[in-house]
Amino acid sequence: MKMIIAYIRPERFDRVKEALVEKGFFALSVTEIRGRGAQKGITLRGGKVSIDLLPKLKLEIGVEDTFAESVVHIIREAAWTGKVGDGRIFVLPVDFSVRVRDEHITTT
């Protein structure tokens, strides 16, 4: 299993979610966060206001290994604007997962 963690622009979320659903990936967790990357924030009003941390969304999606590359591709395509600050995607190994409602613990 893989855990895909994606940091994206909030305004691209609906496109990303719709693209994932269209391809059959319904389960995800979303967290509103603030962060910065290569763009190092933004400056507004002729340099008078500097915003160091920008609003982003953090998506977490657990998928079987065989789907990880497809999910990454879907997110990249839907979140892309071509500008600095489009986001970042991390793919991490998951040793196992447990469904809380299951009577017996099984690992997958």
MARBA-3410 file (N, C-alpha, C, O; in Angstrom, 1 decimal):
108
0.8,-1.2,0.0,0.0,0.0,0.0,0.9,1.2,0.0,2.0,1.2,0.4 ~ 0.3,2.3,-0.5,1.0,3.6,-0.5,0.1,4.7,0.1,-1.1,4.7,-0.1 ~ 0.7,5.7,0.7,0.0,6.9,1.2,0.5,8.0,0.3,1.7,8.3,0.2 ~ -0.4,8.6,-0.4,-0.1,9.8,-1.2,-0.5,11.0,-0.5,-1.7,11.2,-0.1 ~ 0.4,11.9,-0.3,0.2,13.2,0.4,0.5,14.3,-0.7,1.6,14.4,-1.2
-0.5,15.1,-1.0,-0.4,16.1,-2.0,-0.7,17.5,-1.3,-1.7,17.6,-0.6 ~ 0.1,18.4,-1.6,-0.1,19.8,-1.2,-0.5,20.6,-2.5,0.3,20.7,-3.4 ~ -1.6,21.2,-2.5,-2.1,21.8,-3.7,-2.7,23.2,-3.4,-3.0,23.5,-2.2 ~ -2.9,24.0,-4.5,-3.6,25.3,-4.3,-5.1,25.0,-4.0,-5.7,24.1,-4.6 ~ -5.6,25.8,-3.0,-7.0,25.5,-2.7,-8.0,25.7,-3.9,-9.0,25.0,-4.0
-7.7,26.6,-4.8,-8.6,26.9,-5.9,-8.6,25.7,-6.9,-9.4,25.7,-7.8 ~ -7.7,24.8,-6.8,-7.6,23.7,-7.7,-8.3,22.4,-7.1,-8.3,21.4,-7.8 ~ -8.7,22.5,-5.9,-9.3,21.3,-5.2,-10.4,20.7,-5.9,-10.5,19.5,-6.1 ~ -11.4,21.5,-6.3,-12.6,20.9,-7.0,-12.2,20.1,-8.2,-12.7,19.0,-8.5 ~ -11.3,20.7,-9.0,-10.8,20.0,-10.2,-10.1,18.6,-9.9,-10.4,17.6,-10.5
-9.3,18.7,-8.8,-8.6,17.5,-8.4,-9.6,16.4,-7.9,-9.5,15.2,-8.3 ~ -10.5,16.8,-7.0,-11.5,15.9,-6.5,-12.4,15.3,-7.6,-12.6,14.1,-7.6 ~ -12.8,16.1,-8.5,-13.7,15.6,-9.6,-12.9,14.6,-10.5,-13.4,13.6,-10.9 ~ -11.6,14.9,-10.7,-10.8,14.0,-11.6,-10.6,12.7,-10.9,-10.6,11.6,-11.5 ~ -10.3,12.7,-9.6,-10.2,11.5,-8.8,-11.4,10.6,-8.8,-11.4,9.4,-9.1
-12.6,11.3,-8.6,-13.9,10.6,-8.5,-14.2,10.0,-9.9,-14.6,8.8,-10.0 ~ -13.9,10.7,-10.9,-14.1,10.3,-12.3,-13.4,9.0,-12.6,-13.8,8.1,-13.4 ~ -12.2,8.8,-12.0,-11.4,7.6,-12.2,-11.6,6.5,-11.1,-10.9,5.5,-11.1 ~ -12.6,6.8,-10.2,-12.9,5.8,-9.3,-12.2,5.9,-7.9,-12.3,4.9,-7.1 ~ -11.6,7.0,-7.6,-10.9,7.2,-6.4,-11.7,8.1,-5.5,-11.7,9.3,-5.7
-12.5,7.6,-4.6,-13.4,8.4,-3.8,-12.9,8.8,-2.4,-13.2,9.9,-2.0 ~ -12.1,8.0,-1.8,-11.7,8.2,-0.4,-10.5,9.1,-0.4,-9.5,8.9,-1.0 ~ -10.6,10.2,0.4,-9.5,11.0,0.7,-9.8,11.9,1.9,-10.9,12.1,2.3 ~ -8.7,12.4,2.5,-8.8,13.3,3.6,-8.2,14.6,3.2,-7.2,14.6,2.4 ~ -8.8,15.7,3.6,-8.4,17.0,3.3,-8.2,17.9,4.5,-9.0,17.9,5.4
-7.0,18.6,4.6,-6.7,19.5,5.7,-6.3,20.8,5.1,-5.5,20.9,4.2 ~ -6.9,21.9,5.7,-6.5,23.2,5.3,-5.2,23.6,6.1,-5.2,23.4,7.3 ~ -4.2,24.0,5.3,-2.9,24.3,6.0,-2.4,25.6,5.4,-3.0,26.2,4.5 ~ -1.3,26.0,5.9,-0.5,27.1,5.4,0.9,26.7,5.2,1.4,25.9,6.0 ~ 1.6,27.1,4.2,2.9,26.7,3.9,3.6,27.5,2.9,3.0,28.5,2.4
4.8,27.2,2.6,5.6,27.8,1.6,6.6,26.9,0.9,7.0,25.9,1.6 ~ 6.9,27.2,-0.3,7.9,26.4,-1.0,8.9,27.3,-1.7,9.3,28.3,-1.1 ~ 9.1,27.0,-2.9,10.1,27.8,-3.7,9.7,29.2,-3.9,10.5,30.1,-4.0 ~ 8.3,29.5,-3.8,7.9,30.9,-4.0,8.2,31.8,-2.8,8.2,33.0,-2.9 ~ 8.4,31.2,-1.7,8.7,31.9,-0.4,7.7,32.9,0.0,8.1,34.0,0.5
6.5,32.7,-0.3,5.4,33.6,0.0,5.2,34.6,-1.1,5.7,34.4,-2.2 ~ 4.4,35.6,-0.8,4.1,36.7,-1.9,4.1,38.0,-1.2,4.0,38.2,0.0 ~ 4.3,39.0,-2.1,4.3,40.4,-1.6,3.2,41.2,-2.4,3.0,41.0,-3.6 ~ 2.4,41.9,-1.6,1.3,42.6,-2.1,1.4,44.1,-2.0,2.3,44.6,-1.2 ~ 0.6,44.9,-2.7,0.6,46.3,-2.6,1.9,47.0,-2.6,2.3,47.8,-1.8
2.6,46.7,-3.7,3.9,47.4,-4.0,4.9,47.1,-3.0,5.8,48.0,-2.7 ~ 4.9,46.0,-2.4,6.0,45.6,-1.4,5.7,46.0,0.0,6.5,45.8,0.9 ~ 4.5,46.5,0.3,4.1,46.9,1.6,3.6,45.8,2.5,3.8,45.8,3.7 ~ 3.0,44.8,1.9,2.5,43.6,2.6,3.2,42.3,2.1,3.1,42.0,1.0 ~ 3.8,41.6,3.0,4.4,40.4,2.7,3.7,39.2,3.4,3.6,39.3,4.6
3.3,38.2,2.7,2.7,37.0,3.2,3.7,35.9,3.1,3.9,35.4,2.0 ~ 4.2,35.4,4.2,5.2,34.4,4.2,4.6,33.0,4.0,5.2,32.2,3.3 ~ 3.5,32.7,4.6,2.9,31.4,4.5,1.5,31.5,3.8,0.7,32.3,4.1 ~ 1.4,30.7,2.7,0.2,30.8,1.8,-0.7,29.6,2.1,-0.3,28.6,2.6 ~ -2.0,29.9,1.9,-3.0,28.8,2.2,-2.8,27.7,1.1,-2.6,27.9,-0.1
-2.8,26.5,1.6,-2.7,25.3,0.8,-3.7,24.2,1.3,-4.2,24.4,2.4 ~ -4.0,23.2,0.5,-4.7,22.1,1.0,-3.8,20.8,1.0,-3.0,20.7,0.0 ~ -3.9,20.0,2.0,-3.2,18.8,2.1,-4.2,17.7,1.9,-5.1,17.5,2.6 ~ -3.9,16.9,0.8,-4.7,15.7,0.5,-4.0,14.5,0.9,-2.8,14.3,0.7 ~ -4.7,13.5,1.6,-4.1,12.2,1.9,-5.0,11.1,1.3,-6.2,11.1,1.6
-4.3,10.3,0.6,-5.1,9.2,-0.1,-4.3,7.9,0.0,-3.1,7.8,-0.4 ~ -4.9,6.9,0.6,-4.3,5.6,0.7,-4.8,4.7,-0.5,-6.0,4.6,-0.7 ~ -3.8,4.1,-1.2,-4.2,3.3,-2.3,-3.3,2.1,-2.4,-2.2,2.0,-1.8 ~ -3.8,1.1,-3.1,-2.9,-0.1,-3.4,-1.7,0.3,-4.2,-1.9,1.3,-5.0 ~ -0.6,-0.4,-4.1,0.6,0.0,-4.9,0.3,0.2,-6.4,0.9,1.1,-7.0
-0.5,-0.7,-6.9,-0.7,-0.6,-8.4,-1.4,0.7,-8.9,-1.3,1.0,-10.0 ~ -2.1,1.4,-7.9,-2.8,2.6,-8.3,-2.0,3.9,-8.0,-2.5,5.0,-8.4 ~ -0.9,3.8,-7.3,-0.2,5.0,-6.8,0.2,5.9,-8.0,0.0,7.1,-7.9 ~ 0.8,5.4,-9.0,1.2,6.2,-10.1,0.1,6.8,-10.8,0.2,8.0,-11.2 ~ -1.0,6.1,-11.0,-2.2,6.7,-11.6,-2.8,7.9,-10.8,-3.1,8.9,-11.4
-2.8,7.7,-9.5,-3.4,8.8,-8.6,-2.5,10.0,-8.7,-2.9,11.1,-8.8 ~ -1.2,9.8,-8.7,-0.2,10.9,-8.8,-0.4,11.7,-10.1,-0.5,12.9,-10.1 ~ -0.6,10.9,-11.2,-0.8,11.5,-12.5,-2.1,12.4,-12.5,-2.1,13.5,-13.0 ~ -3.2,11.8,-11.9,-4.5,12.5,-11.9,-4.3,13.8,-11.1,-4.8,14.8,-11.6 ~ -3.7,13.8,-10.0,-3.5,15.0,-9.1,-2.7,16.0,-9.9,-3.1,17.2,-9.9
-1.6,15.6,-10.4,-0.7,16.5,-11.1,-1.4,17.2,-12.3,-1.3,18.4,-12.4 ~ -2.1,16.4,-13.1,-2.8,17.0,-14.2,-3.9,18.0,-13.8,-4.0,19.1,-14.4 ~ -4.7,17.7,-12.7,-5.8,18.5,-12.3,-5.3,19.7,-11.5,-6.0,20.8,-11.5 ~ -4.2,19.6,-10.8,-3.7,20.7,-9.9,-2.8,21.7,-10.7,-2.5,22.8,-10.2 ~ -2.3,21.3,-11.8,-1.3,22.1,-12.6,-1.8,23.4,-13.1,-2.9,23.5,-13.7
-1.1,24.5,-12.8,-1.3,25.8,-13.4,-0.1,26.3,-14.2,-0.2,27.2,-15.0 ~ 1.0,25.7,-13.9,2.3,26.0,-14.6,3.0,27.2,-13.9,4.0,27.7,-14.4 ~ 2.5,27.5,-12.7,3.1,28.6,-11.9,3.8,28.1,-10.7,3.5,27.0,-10.2 ~ 4.8,28.8,-10.2,5.4,28.5,-8.9,4.3,28.4,-7.9,3.5,29.3,-7.8 ~ 4.4,27.4,-7.0,3.4,27.2,-5.9,2.3,26.3,-6.3,1.3,26.2,-5.5
2.4,25.5,-7.4,1.4,24.6,-7.7,1.3,23.4,-6.7,0.2,22.8,-6.5 ~ 2.4,23.1,-6.0,2.3,22.1,-5.0,3.3,21.0,-5.1,4.3,21.1,-5.8 ~ 3.1,20.0,-4.3,4.1,18.9,-4.2,3.3,17.6,-3.8,2.3,17.7,-3.1 ~ 3.8,16.5,-4.3,3.2,15.2,-4.0,4.3,14.3,-3.5,5.3,14.1,-4.1 ~ 3.9,13.6,-2.4,4.8,12.6,-1.8,4.1,11.3,-1.8,2.9,11.2,-1.6
4.9,10.2,-2.1,4.3,8.9,-2.1,5.1,8.1,-1.0,6.4,7.9,-1.1 ~ 4.4,7.6,0.0,5.1,6.9,1.1,4.6,5.5,1.2,3.4,5.2,0.9 ~ 5.5,4.6,1.6,5.0,3.2,1.9,4.1,3.1,3.1,4.3,3.8,4.1 ~ 3.2,2.2,3.1,2.3,1.9,4.2,2.5,0.4,4.6,2.3,-0.4,3.7 ~ 2.9,0.2,5.8,3.2,-1.2,6.2,1.9,-2.0,6.2,1.8,-3.2,5.7
0.8,-1.5,6.8,-0.5,-2.1,6.7,-1.5,-1.1,7.2,-1.2,0.0,7.7 ~ -2.8,-1.4,6.9,-3.9,-0.6,7.3,-5.0,-1.4,8.0,-5.1,-2.6,7.7 ~ -5.7,-0.9,8.9,-6.8,-1.6,9.6,-8.0,-0.8,9.5,-8.1,0.4,9.9 ~ -9.1,-1.4,9.1,-10.4,-0.8,9.0,-11.0,-0.9,10.4,-11.1,-2.0,11.0 ~ -11.4,0.2,11.0,-11.8,0.3,12.4,-13.1,-0.5,12.6,-13.2,-1.2,13.6
-14.0,-0.5,11.7,-15.3,-1.3,11.9,-15.1,-2.8,11.8,-16.0,-3.5,12.2 ~ -14.0,-3.3,11.2,-13.9,-4.7,11.1,-13.8,-5.4,12.4,-13.1,-4.9,13.4 ~ -14.3,-6.6,12.5,-14.3,-7.4,13.8,-12.9,-7.9,14.1,-12.5,-7.9,15.2 ~ -12.3,-8.4,13.0,-10.9,-9.0,13.2,-9.9,-8.1,12.5,-10.2,-7.5,11.4 ~ -8.7,-8.0,13.0,-7.7,-7.2,12.4,-7.1,-8.0,11.3,-6.6,-9.1,11.4
-7.1,-7.4,10.1,-6.4,-7.9,8.9,-5.5,-6.9,8.4,-5.8,-5.7,8.4 ~ -4.4,-7.3,7.9,-3.4,-6.3,7.3,-3.5,-6.4,5.8,-3.6,-7.5,5.3 ~ -3.4,-5.3,5.2,-3.3,-5.3,3.7,-2.2,-4.4,3.2,-2.0,-4.3,2.0
END
